[in-house]
């Protein structure tokens, strides 16, 4: 009976005698990997391309510069947290609640990007963050729905 319950949580791929399966953990690992890539892009490339010029801008007040600096690194910490949380959900069967929370957070962040892009500046749609959040939310949702 347990095997039947476990098989309902899997997606069968292909039409072969040897079934290939994708478990929720596969989607959680993928969400973790996307978050890790986001962390690396944000922390390494973003620091060089965005924060260094921003901090060197002579037209901004120091308070504005340091606020952006703190917010920037808060996002980096968030990417690291998503990476760890989805890895936890992939490894620990009881980690579904963590995956649900991280999926919801990424979905809300995606909606925030869309709202800002539609109401504010469409340039937001060129930022990689919207696509990282959307991809992470989609992978997390797939894992949650299979659980």
C-alpha positions, -999 to 999 in steps of 0.1 A, spaced: 0 0 0 29 24 8 43 18 -27 10 28 -43 10 60 -22 46 68 -32 39 62 -69 10 87 -69 36 114 -60 56 107 -91 53 119 -127 60 91 -152 79 102 -182 80 84 -215 64 52 -226 90 26 -217 91 -6 -197 116 10 -173 98 39 -157 117 72 -153 102 93 -125 105 128 -112 99 132 -75 91 164 -56 127 164 -44 139 168 -80 119 200 -83 131 213 -50 167 206 -60 161 225 -92 146 254 -73 177 254 -50 200 254 -80 182 284 -96 184 302 -63 221 295 -61 227 308 -96 207 339 -86 229 343 -55 260 341 -76 248 365 -103 235 390 -77 265 388 -54 294 387 -79 282 403 -112 257 425 -96 281 439 -71 305 449 -99 279 462 -123 254 479 -100 267 485 -65 302 497 -73 289 525 -97 261 533 -73 284 538 -43 307 560 -65 278 582 -76 285 617 -64 249 629 -69 234 606 -44 234 613 -6 253 589 16 221 578 33 206 567 -1 238 549 -11 239 529 22 202 522 21 207 506 -14 238 488 -1 218 472 28 188 464 6 211 449 -21 228 425 4 194 417 19 184 403 -15 217 383 -16 209 368 18 174 360 5 189 341 -24 211 321 -1 181 314 22 161 301 -8 190 279 -18 193 263 16 156 261 22 148 242 -10 178 219 -5 164 212 30 130 204 15 146 181 -10 165 162 17 140 162 46 105 147 40 91 170 67 105 201 48 74 206 27 63 236 49 96 253 42 92 247 4 57 261 5 69 293 23 98 298 -2 75 291 -32 50 317 -19 77 343 -13 91 339 -48 56 341 -63 49 373 -44 83 387 -55 73 379 -91 40 397 -87 58 427 -72 81 428 -103 51 426 -126 33 453 -107 63 477 -107 69 469 -144 33 477 -154 27 507 -131 62 521 -130 89 514 -155 88 485 -180 126 483 -177 120 461 -147 112 433 -171 148 433 -182 161 426 -147 171 390 -141 154 389 -107 119 386 -121 129 355 -141 148 339 -113 118 344 -89 94 332 -115 115 301 -122 120 294 -86 83 298 -78 73 275 -107 98 247 -97 88 251 -61 51 249 -70 57 217 -91 74 201 -61 47 212 -37 19 199 -59 36 165 -62 40 162 -25 
